[in-house]
Amino acid sequence: MQNIQLKTKVGELAANLCLPQNANQGSEKLPVVIVTGAWTTVKEQMPAVYARALAEQGYAALTFDFRGWGESTDKTQYLEDPQRKIADIQAVIDAVQEVGDEFTFVDTKRIAGLGICASAGYMLDAVLANEGIKTVAVVAPWLHDKTLATAIYGGEENVNALLAAAQNAEQSELLVTIEAASLTNQSALMYQAPYYTETDRGLIPAYDNLFNVASWQGWLNYDALQNAEAQDKPVLMVASDAMALPAGTKQYLDKAGANVQAIWLDGISQFDFYDQPSAVTQALQAIDTHFSKHL
């Protein structure tokens, strides 16, 4: 794994490049996969799990911290803003060219995207009409529109309260955050959630474990389904009826064309998709087949 700093149009982003052993000794250049993770997460969490697995399959896998998260410093911190993160992914796609300048065995003409959970929607939107990337896979996709979000977050009254809190946070001179995940704090974004609260899984030192309350504005108003009909890349969705939001994936599939396909795995939960060996292996087998066809 190589630690690198990506100089992008949105600023400098901290990144890791996972490579196969003896990557520079083969005659064929390596395709690149940009891997992004769930909301509030950093590159060392589930993106690293998939990046390492992809490297073992012969890919160069690039993970990075979004602006204001992890090691990517920014004046705006811990903001889960879909449009901002979409712009970051687009900037990283462009910046892969500089990675190819330093790592000459990386093929910057063969780039794929892999989005996990919330960043599945970001990745799908980031690649629309983007000539820099050829294909996409998403794992355990969390894809909501306003209708789904309103139902998930307790109805219109509760959503309006969250939006009001977001507006107050935006107007505050001080950063307003809540704990992202906790076993004891009922006010945390994810109370008693698996993975994020387990020190041998997601609760690692690199995890910021904070959520900017201003995030509710962008998150609750985000529509990850609106561009399904316009999706112009070959897409594979790796899903399960046991994951957090299968309804969003099914709605995306209903709206999309034949270039968007899904594989449904039995009994795999949202959090198991993040790091459990059997789930990751099954997902990667399907992803590798998809990428091999389109890269």
C-alpha positions in Angstrom: 0.0 0.0 0.0 1.3 3.4 -1.0 0.3 6.6 0.9 -0.2 9.4 -1.6 -1.5 12.9 -1.7 -3.8 13.6 -4.6 -3.7 17.2 -6.0 -7.2 17.7 -7.3 -9.4 20.5 -8.4 -11.2 20.4 -5.0 -7.9 20.5 -3.1 -5.4 18.0 -1.8 -6.9 14.7 -0.7 -5.2 12.0 1.3 -5.2 8.6 -0.5 -3.9 5.1 -0.4 -3.0 3.0 -3.4 -3.3 -0.7 -2.9 -1.2 -2.7 -5.4 -0.7 -6.4 -6.1 2.7 -7.8 -5.1 5.3 -7.3 -7.8 2.9 -4.9 -9.5 5.7 -3.3 -11.5 7.1 -6.5 -12.9 4.3 -7.5 -15.3 4.1 -6.6 -18.9 0.4 -5.5 -18.8 -0.6 -2.3 -17.0 -3.1 -2.6 -14.1 -6.6 -1.3 -14.3 -7.6 1.2 -11.5 -10.6 0.9 -9.2 -11.6 4.0 -7.1 -13.2 2.7 -3.9 -15.5 4.7 -1.6 -17.2 3.8 1.6 -20.3 4.3 3.7 -21.4 7.7 5.2 -19.1 9.3 7.8 -16.3 6.8 7.1 -12.7 7.1 6.2 -10.5 5.2 3.8 -9.1 2.8 6.4 -12.5 1.2 7.0 -14.6 -0.8 4.5 -12.9 0.9 1.5 -9.6 -0.7 2.6 -11.1 -4.1 2.9 -12.3 -4.0 -0.7 -9.1 -2.3 -1.9 -6.9 -5.1 -0.5 -9.2 -7.7 -2.0 -9.1 -6.0 -5.4 -5.3 -5.8 -5.3 -5.2 -9.6 -4.7 -7.2 -9.9 -7.9 -4.7 -7.9 -9.9 -6.2 -4.4 -9.7 -4.7 -1.1 -8.5 -7.2 0.1 -5.9 -7.4 3.7 -4.8 -9.1 4.8 -1.6 -9.2 8.4 -0.4 -10.6 10.6 2.4 -13.3 13.1 1.3 -12.7 16.7 2.1 -13.0 17.3 5.8 -12.8 13.7 6.7 -9.9 11.6 8.0 -6.6 12.9 6.7 -8.0 15.3 4.1 -8.1 18.5 6.0 -10.6 21.2 5.1 -12.2 24.2 6.7 -15.6 22.3 6.4 -15.5 19.2 8.6 -17.5 16.0 8.9 -20.1 17.2 6.4 -22.1 14.4 4.8 -23.1 16.4 1.7 -23.8 14.1 -1.3 -23.2 16.9 -3.9 -19.9 17.8 -2.3 -18.8 14.1 -2.1 -19.9 13.6 -5.8 -17.6 16.5 -6.7 -14.8 14.9 -4.7 -15.2 11.6 -6.6 -15.2 13.4 -9.9 -12.0 15.2 -8.9 -10.3 12.0 -8.0 -11.2 10.4 -11.3 -9.5 13.3 -13.0 -6.5 13.0 -10.7 -5.8 9.4 -11.5 -3.8 10.7 -14.4 -1.2 12.0 -12.0 -1.1 8.6 -10.3 -0.3 7.1 -13.6 2.6 9.6 -14.0 4.2 8.3 -10.8 3.1 4.7 -11.0 3.7 3.9 -14.7 2.4 0.4 -14.4 -1.1 1.8 -13.7 -3.4 2.1 -16.7 -5.2 5.4 -16.4 -7.3 4.6 -19.4 -9.0 1.7 -17.6 -10.7 3.2 -14.5 -13.6 1.7 -12.6 -15.6 2.9 -9.5 -16.7 0.9 -6.5 -19.1 2.6 -4.1 -20.2 1.0 -0.8 -23.5 1.9 1.0 -24.2 5.7 0.9 -21.4 6.4 -1.6 -23.0 4.0 -4.0 -25.3 6.8 -4.9 -22.5 9.3 -5.0 -20.5 7.1 -7.3 -23.4 6.4 -9.7 -24.0 10.2 -10.0 -20.3 11.0 -10.3 -19.8 8.8 -13.4 -22.7 10.1 -15.4 -21.4 11.3 -18.8 -17.9 11.1 -17.3 -15.5 9.9 -20.0 -12.7 9.2 -17.5 -14.4 6.1 -16.1 -15.6 3.0 -17.8 -17.7 1.0 -15.4 -19.0 0.9 -11.8 -20.0 -1.6 -9.2 -21.9 -0.8 -6.0 -22.1 -3.0 -2.8 -24.9 -2.9 -0.3 -26.2 0.3 -2.0 -28.1 2.8 0.1 -30.1 4.7 -2.5 -32.9 7.0 -1.2 -35.0 9.8 -2.6 -37.0 12.3 -0.5 -39.9 9.9 -0.1 -37.8 7.1 1.2 -35.8 9.4 3.4 -39.0 10.9 5.0 -40.2 7.4 5.8 -36.8 6.2 7.2 -36.4 9.3 9.4 -39.7 9.2 11.1 -42.1 11.1 8.9 -42.4 14.7 7.8 -42.5 16.3 11.3 -39.2 14.6 12.3 -37.6 15.4 9.0 -38.5 19.1 9.3 -37.0 19.1 12.8 -33.7 17.7 11.4 -33.7 20.2 8.6 -34.3 23.0 11.1 -31.3 21.7 13.2 -29.3 21.7 10.0 -30.2 25.3 9.2 -29.2 26.4 12.8 -25.9 24.5 12.4 -25.2 26.2 9.1 -25.7 29.6 10.7 -23.7 28.9 13.8 -20.2 30.3 14.0 -19.1 27.1 15.8 -19.0 23.6 14.3 -22.0 21.7 15.5 -21.5 18.0 15.6 -23.0 14.8 17.2 -21.3 11.5 17.8 -21.6 9.4 14.7 -21.8 6.0 16.4 -22.1 5.0 20.1 -23.2 2.1 22.3 -24.3 4.4 25.1 -25.2 7.8 23.6 -28.8 7.7 22.4 -28.3 11.0 20.6 -25.7 9.5 18.3 -26.4 9.3 14.6 -26.1 5.5 14.8 -27.0 4.3 18.2 -25.8 0.7 19.0 -25.1 0.1 15.4 -22.9 -2.9 14.6 -19.5 -2.4 12.8 -19.2 1.3 13.7 -19.1 0.6 17.5 -16.8 -2.4 17.4 -13.1 -1.8 17.9 -12.1 -4.8 15.8 -14.2 -3.6 12.9 -15.2 0.0 12.2 -14.3 1.8 15.4 -10.7 2.3 14.5 -8.4 5.2 15.6 -8.6 6.7 12.1 -12.4 7.0 12.3 -13.5 10.6 13.0 -16.8 9.3 14.5 -18.4 12.7 14.1 -21.3 14.0 12.1 -21.8 17.7 11.2 -25.4 18.5 12.0 -25.6 20.7 8.9 -25.4 17.5 6.9 -29.1 16.9 7.3 -29.9 19.5 4.6 -28.0 17.8 1.8 -28.6 14.2 3.0 -32.4 14.4 3.4 -32.9 16.3 0.1 -30.6 14.0 -1.9 -32.3 11.9 -4.6 -30.0 9.0 -5.6 -32.7 7.6 -7.9 -33.3 10.6 -10.2 -30.5 9.8 -12.6 -31.1 6.1 -13.0 -32.7 6.5 -16.4 -29.7 8.6 -17.6 -27.1 6.1 -16.3 -24.7 5.5 -19.2 -22.1 3.2 -17.6 -22.2 -0.5 -17.2 -23.2 -1.0 -13.6 -23.3 -4.0 -11.3 -25.2 -3.8 -8.0 -24.3 -6.3 -5.4 -27.3 -6.5 -3.0 -29.3 -8.5 -0.6 -32.8 -8.4 0.7 -31.3 -8.5 4.2 -29.4 -5.2 3.7 -30.5 -1.9 5.0 -32.4 -0.5 2.0 -33.2 -3.0 -0.7 -36.2 -0.9 -1.8 -33.9 1.8 -3.1 -31.9 -0.6 -5.3 -35.0 -2.1 -6.7 -36.4 1.3 -7.6 -33.1 2.3 -9.3 -33.2 -1.0 -11.3 -36.8 -0.4 -12.3 -35.9 3.1 -13.7 -32.5 2.2 -15.3 -31.7 0.6 -18.6 -30.3 -2.8 -19.4 -26.8 -1.6 -18.7 -27.6 -1.7 -15.0 -27.8 -5.2 -13.5 -27.9 -6.7 -10.0 -26.8 -9.8 -8.2 -28.8 -10.6 -5.1 -27.0 -12.6 -2.4 -28.9 -14.5 0.3 -29.0 -13.3 3.9 -26.1 -10.8 3.9 -26.7 -7.8 6.2 -25.6 -4.3 5.5 -22.7 -4.5 8.0 -21.6 -8.0 6.9 -21.0 -6.6 3.4 -18.5 -4.2 4.9 -15.9 -6.6 6.1 -17.0 -10.2 6.7 -14.9 -12.6 4.7 -17.7 -14.6 3.1 -19.7 -11.6 2.1 -16.7 -9.7 0.7 -15.5 -12.8 -1.2 -19.0 -13.3 -2.8 -19.2 -9.6 -3.7 -15.7 -9.5 -5.2 -16.3 -12.6 -7.3 -19.2 -10.9 -9.0 -17.4 -7.5 -9.2 -14.2 -9.0 -10.7 -16.3 -10.7 -13.4 -18.1 -7.4 -14.2 -14.9 -5.4 -14.3 -13.1 -8.0 -16.4 -15.8 -7.7 -19.0 -15.9 -3.9 -19.1 -12.3 -2.7 -18.5 
